[in-house]
Structure formats: C-alpha cells, structure tokens
Amino acid sequence: MNHRSLEEYGEAAHVLSLYGTCLLFDFAKHDLSVRDIIIRNFIARSIRSVNGMLVLWQYRDYHDCWMLHRCLMDRLFHLWDLVDNDAFEAFDDWSFKQQYEYNNAIRSDPDRKHEALNPTQDQKDRYNALKGNPPQWQRPDAERVAKQHDLRPLYKYGYHYACMHVHPMSNDGDVDFLELTGLGVTQPGHLEFMEKSISAVHNSCGIATVIIQDGLNASTLKWRPIVYDFLDHFRDFLAAGSNQYQATFYKIGRMKQGGLPLATPGDAAS
C-alpha cells in the first residue's frame, strides 16, 4: 500500500470535512425521518473522528489513532446492520432508553445529581412508553456483520487489530514512553512502527468515505451524482495520490454558491 504524506492526508481531510459539511447543510434543509437523522449524525461523527485522528497523529499519539479507527469501524458495522434490518427506529428507541436510564441513575445519586439533565415531559412520556414496551434491539456483532457483507478481512485486519489498542495489552505505553522521553530515535523498530501506523489515518479516511456513501444510499434523500463522484475521486487519492477530488469539490462549492441543492426529497434506496 502506498501511503501519502501527513501533509497530504491533512489537506485531504480538510477537503473531506468541507465536503461533509456541505452534505450536512443539505440534510438540514429537509424534514428528516429518524433514519435520516441517524445517518446525518453518523456522517458528522465520522468526519470529526478523521479530523481528531490527524490531531492525535501530529501529537504522535499513535495508539489513540487506532482507537479512533476502531470507533469508525464500529460505526460502519452499526450502519450496515441498521440498513440490513431496517432497524433505525428501534436503535433510536434503544439509545433513548439507555441514555434516559443512565441520566436517571445520576439524578438518584445525592453526590452526582447536580450533573444530571432535567428531562422534559415529552421525554418522560416517551420513556414510560418504552419502559412498558422495551425496544428489541441489541448491538450487532462486528464479525458477523463483516461476514454477511463478505468483508471479513475488514473485521480481521481493521476492527480486531484496532481492538488491541483499545483494550489493555502488556506492552501498552512502550511507544508513549519512547515518545515522551525522546529515546525512540535510539530504538530499532520504533521508526518502522510509526511509519506503519500511518495506516490508521489512511484506512480511516477510506472507511469514512464508505460510511458517507452507504449512509447517503440509505437515506430518504436523492443525491446528485457529483456527490458520489467526489467520494470516488477521494478514494483515487488514497489509492494513487490523484488530486481530482479537489477539482470535484470545487465544482460542488460552485453549486452551493449558486444555490443549487445537492439533495432533493426521494425514496430510500433499496
């Protein structure tokens, strides 16, 4: 795999963020279903994760880059599962119930209740309804979802590997020790580890484009072809260093300046 320089990734991530923001503004112009709101939020969170990863990389915090990569992979597998099972509303109900009960636990703790949010009457009513008829949803198994999409290597070499940076391992902190003390330059293999860890940035940029594309495909909005052209061209940058994505984004920017929408109401893709 041919990696780009950190400066190139930084520039690409900046353009991807601007592109994503254009999409989010188009989402904001429409009355959205629960499905669309979740997709919109998945796209927004993914873009922020890529930006955050670049900040961590510049700080030379390579392990946390892999942690964010794992979060992106998890979001992708969740999206696929939600689309496959048309489970957006069940996921929304489950999320609301989980968060409400966590907030309730804080409100019931005399030492922590000042940190709790005060639920509105609508939220109370919704919770009471869900309590009597709890949503039948559970988090998907990442390996199962990857296998269903015939992409088990995505789990094995992406999600599963990144988990080793999320859950404690015996040599956690070795790299941080070398970076904080400045002794890394004297250690064989440290530079190689740093160079290979740029895969976390590279792969995360690619995963973000898949989340965006599959999210747009599953939304109830109809998106202009140029929106998908940008994603294709961005992946060309990752694969071969092409800068065509910049010209495509320039065209999108001109469309936005001219008041042309990137999306119109439509039916969800099958």
Phi and psi in degrees as a GROMACS rama.xvg file:
@    title "Ramachandran Plot"
@    xaxis  label "Phi"
@    yaxis  label "Psi"
@TYPE xy
-92.7271  112.632  ASN-2
-86.5268  154.813  HIS-3
-91.7396  172.607  ARG-4
-76.766  161.154  SER-5
-60.5406  -36.6302  LEU-6
-63.241  -40.3358  GLU-7
-66.2832  -42.0358  GLU-8
-63.2665  -39.5117  TYR-9
-62.3953  -43.9973  GLY-10
-65.5887  -41.9014  GLU-11
-65.1689  -41.891  ALA-12
-64.9079  -35.3309  ALA-13
-63.5885  -45.3909  HIS-14
-65.8819  -40.231  VAL-15
-60.9575  -38.1488  LEU-16
-66.2438  -41.9994  SER-17
-65.1099  -42.3349  LEU-18
-60.3575  -47.7267  TYR-19
-61.1477  -38.1838  GLY-20
-63.4226  -37.8222  THR-21
-59.5598  -42.4396  CYS-22
-63.2874  -42.5476  LEU-23
-63.9002  -37.392  LEU-24
-65.3755  -34.3489  PHE-25
-69.896  -37.7881  ASP-26
-57.024  -41.2675  PHE-27
-67.2775  -16.3868  ALA-28
-82.473  -7.27189  LYS-29
-120.127  154.176  HIS-30
-76.0498  114.87  ASP-31
-98.8049  143.801  LEU-32
-77.9095  170.08  SER-33
-57.332  -41.0677  VAL-34
-54.9291  -50.1351  ARG-35
-67.0897  -37.1881  ASP-36
-64.0183  -43.2105  ILE-37
-64.9891  -43.893  ILE-38
-61.7962  -45.4217  ILE-39
-55.9535  -45.6667  ARG-40
-68.1492  -37.0313  ASN-41
-61.5874  -42.4154  PHE-42
-64.5032  -46.3759  ILE-43
-61.6074  -45.0102  ALA-44
-65.4513  -36.9902  ARG-45
-66.2395  -42.087  SER-46
-63.7937  -42.8877  ILE-47
-63.9635  -35.4281  ARG-48
-64.7083  -42.2386  SER-49
-63.0921  -43.8408  VAL-50
-62.4924  -42.2591  ASN-51
-64.2994  -35.4719  GLY-52
-63.3365  -39.1184  MET-53
-66.5438  -35.6409  LEU-54
-63.357  -44.1985  VAL-55
-63.672  -39.9075  LEU-56
-63.1267  -42.172  TRP-57
-63.7195  -28.2775  GLN-58
-82.5619  -3.76152  TYR-59
66.2685  32.5257  ARG-60
-98.296  77.1225  ASP-61
-69.8828  -35.7134  TYR-62
-63.1345  -41.7972  HIS-63
-71.0254  -23.0258  ASP-64
-62.0457  -42.3956  CYS-65
-67.2682  -32.2166  TRP-66
-64.0359  -42.0829  MET-67
-67.7176  -34.5405  LEU-68
-61.3723  -41.6152  HIS-69
-62.4821  -39.4426  ARG-70
-61.3258  -40.6141  CYS-71
-64.9378  -44.2781  LEU-72
-61.1175  -42.247  MET-73
-60.5834  -41.0204  ASP-74
-65.3515  -39.0552  ARG-75
-63.3375  -46.4187  LEU-76
-65.1204  -36.2158  PHE-77
-62.259  -44.8579  HIS-78
-60.6754  -46.7032  LEU-79
-59.8937  -43.2203  TRP-80
-65.0871  -40.6419  ASP-81
-64.2706  -39.8737  LEU-82
-69.956  -46.4817  VAL-83
-58.6081  -36.6521  ASP-84
-107.344  6.33593  ASN-85
46.6156  53.0263  ASP-86
-110.833  22.1028  ALA-87
-61.644  -44.6696  PHE-88
-70.0088  -37.9579  GLU-89
-64.3267  -40.4222  ALA-90
-63.7513  -40.9324  PHE-91
-64.7374  -43.915  ASP-92
-63.7232  -43.9126  ASP-93
-61.7428  -44.3505  TRP-94
-62.8928  -44.2338  SER-95
-61.3703  -45.1531  PHE-96
-63.8172  -44.2303  LYS-97
-61.0348  -45.9502  GLN-98
-69.5608  -37.5444  GLN-99
-64.0092  -44.8126  TYR-100
-67.7982  -34.7233  GLU-101
-65.636  -43.6348  TYR-102
-64.2264  -37.5352  ASN-103
-62.1209  -39.9043  ASN-104
-62.6485  -38.2544  ALA-105
-67.7539  -41.9409  ILE-106
-64.0339  -26.2886  ARG-107
-85.1913  -8.62215  SER-108
-94.9697  113.844  ASP-109
-56.7839  -29.3939  PRO-110
-84.0914  -14.3986  ASP-111
-123.904  -4.73695  ARG-112
-61.8917  -22.2297  LYS-113
-67.7759  -15.2287  HIS-114
-89.9016  -10.095  GLU-115
-80.1794  154.381  ALA-116
-89.9536  148.722  LEU-117
-90.8978  113.609  ASN-118
-68.6534  147.956  PRO-119
-79.7233  168.891  THR-120
-64.0552  -37.8507  GLN-121
-61.1751  -40.7853  ASP-122
-66.0709  -40.4503  GLN-123
-61.4742  -44.6285  LYS-124
-63.3088  -41.9883  ASP-125
-64.3463  -42.3347  ARG-126
-64.1145  -43.4188  TYR-127
-61.5228  -36.9101  ASN-128
-67.99  -41.0819  ALA-129
-72.0219  -31.8455  LEU-130
-63.5501  -36.6591  LYS-131
-78.1846  -22.1434  GLY-132
-140.861  72.3694  ASN-133
-61.9666  142.548  PRO-134
-65.0006  136.071  PRO-135
-93.1415  74.6954  GLN-136
-138.214  145.566  TRP-137
-142.903  155.717  GLN-138
-60.7857  139.617  ARG-139
-74.1243  152.104  PRO-140
-80.952  120.417  ASP-141
-59.711  -43.0002  ALA-142
-64.241  -40.4187  GLU-143
-62.6718  -44.6392  ARG-144
-64.1221  -43.7157  VAL-145
-61.5721  -41.0498  ALA-146
-65.8555  -40.2595  LYS-147
-61.5116  -31.2982  GLN-148
-94.2858  12.1075  HIS-149
56.4085  38.4094  ASP-150
-134.022  45.8394  LEU-151
-60.0003  -33.9246  ARG-152
-58.9891  -27.3706  PRO-153
-63.8999  -35.5427  LEU-154
-75.4235  -48.7774  TYR-155
-64.017  -44.2887  LYS-156
-102.828  -4.18953  TYR-157
-113.495  -75.0044  GLY-158
-60.7829  -51.1891  TYR-159
-65.0206  -42.3654  HIS-160
-63.9274  -42.9828  TYR-161
-64.4619  -27.3634  ALA-162
-60.3119  -28.0397  CYS-163
-70.0962  -13.1828  MET-164
-99.1959  -11.7233  HIS-165
-90.1749  -48.359  VAL-166
-90.3672  143.153  HIS-167
-57.4959  138.261  PRO-168
-123.3  159.971  MET-169
-63.1309  -28.2079  SER-170
-101.599  17.1933  ASN-171
-54.8271  136.119  ASP-172
93.6693  -10.7314  GLY-173
-57.7983  -49.8433  ASP-174
-67.104  -39.5092  VAL-175
-63.9913  -38.6527  ASP-176
-59.2004  -46.5646  PHE-177
-66.8302  -37.5974  LEU-178
-70.4977  -44.1541  GLU-179
-69.2141  -32.926  LEU-180
-89.6152  -15.2067  THR-181
79.2904  10.3011  GLY-182
-87.0965  -1.95479  LEU-183
-60.9195  -32.8741  GLY-184
-65.7162  -16.9101  VAL-185
-97.1229  -2.38346  THR-186
-104.452  120.698  GLN-187
-59.1537  137.993  PRO-188
91.1396  -17.3687  GLY-189
-68.2267  -43.8702  HIS-190
-63.8556  -38.8667  LEU-191
-63.1233  -41.7281  GLU-192
-60.5607  -43.6804  PHE-193
-62.8876  -44.839  MET-194
-65.2073  -39.4392  GLU-195
-75.6201  -24.6704  LYS-196
-71.1306  -11.2728  SER-197
-63.899  -14.7892  ILE-198
-57.989  -31.2285  SER-199
-61.6419  -41.5643  ALA-200
-69.795  -49.1246  VAL-201
-57.4697  -51.807  HIS-202
-67.2568  -34.3083  ASN-203
-67.5676  -36.4577  SER-204
-60.8846  -41.3823  CYS-205
-66.822  -43.2873  GLY-206
-62.7548  -38.8769  ILE-207
-59.57  -39.4683  ALA-208
-67.4841  -32.283  THR-209
-70.1332  -41.8232  VAL-210
-59.7367  -44.4614  ILE-211
-63.1053  -50.1814  ILE-212
-64.0793  -47.4701  GLN-213
-68.6144  -30.9443  ASP-214
-66.1725  -45.2159  GLY-215
-63.2129  -40.2731  LEU-216
-61.8202  -33.9284  ASN-217
-88.5571  -9.25603  ALA-218
-74.8358  167.112  SER-219
-89.3087  4.7069  THR-220
-96.2794  154.043  LEU-221
-104.329  120.547  LYS-222
-102.875  144.336  TRP-223
-64.8327  148.828  ARG-224
-56.2563  -33.0911  PRO-225
-64.3246  -25.2929  ILE-226
-62.2724  -40.068  VAL-227
-78.561  -31.8054  TYR-228
-57.8244  -41.202  ASP-229
-59.2893  -44.045  PHE-230
-64.4025  -40.4714  LEU-231
-61.3654  -44.1019  ASP-232
-70.6526  -32.2484  HIS-233
-66.4671  -39.2087  PHE-234
-69.7398  -27.8942  ARG-235
-64.5445  -36.0137  ASP-236
-62.2161  -45.5195  PHE-237
-64.0082  -37.5639  LEU-238
-79.618  -38.673  ALA-239
-138.359  2.04738  ALA-240
85.2631  9.3627  GLY-241
-63.7838  141.827  SER-242
-103.81  16.8148  ASN-243
-58.9093  -28.6186  GLN-244
-58.9239  -30.7435  TYR-245
-67.6262  -42.9872  GLN-246
-65.6268  -37.6958  ALA-247
-66.6819  -40.6941  THR-248
-65.9505  -35.1845  PHE-249
-58.6656  -41.2028  TYR-250
-64.2749  -40.0981  LYS-251
-63.3077  -42.4776  ILE-252
-60.7358  -40.9086  GLY-253
-64.8221  -38.4091  ARG-254
-62.6719  -43.9723  MET-255
-64.0475  -40.6021  LYS-256
-63.6964  -32.1109  GLN-257
-83.5268  0.967482  GLY-258
81.5012  12.2512  GLY-259
-83.0293  130.624  LEU-260
-74.0313  149.478  PRO-261
-88.4896  -16.9189  LEU-262
-140.212  148.963  ALA-263
-129.469  159.054  THR-264
-59.5198  142.107  PRO-265
-163.328  -171.85  GLY-266
-95.6669  149.311  ASP-267
-62.1588  141.981  ALA-268
-66.6089  144.792  ALA-269
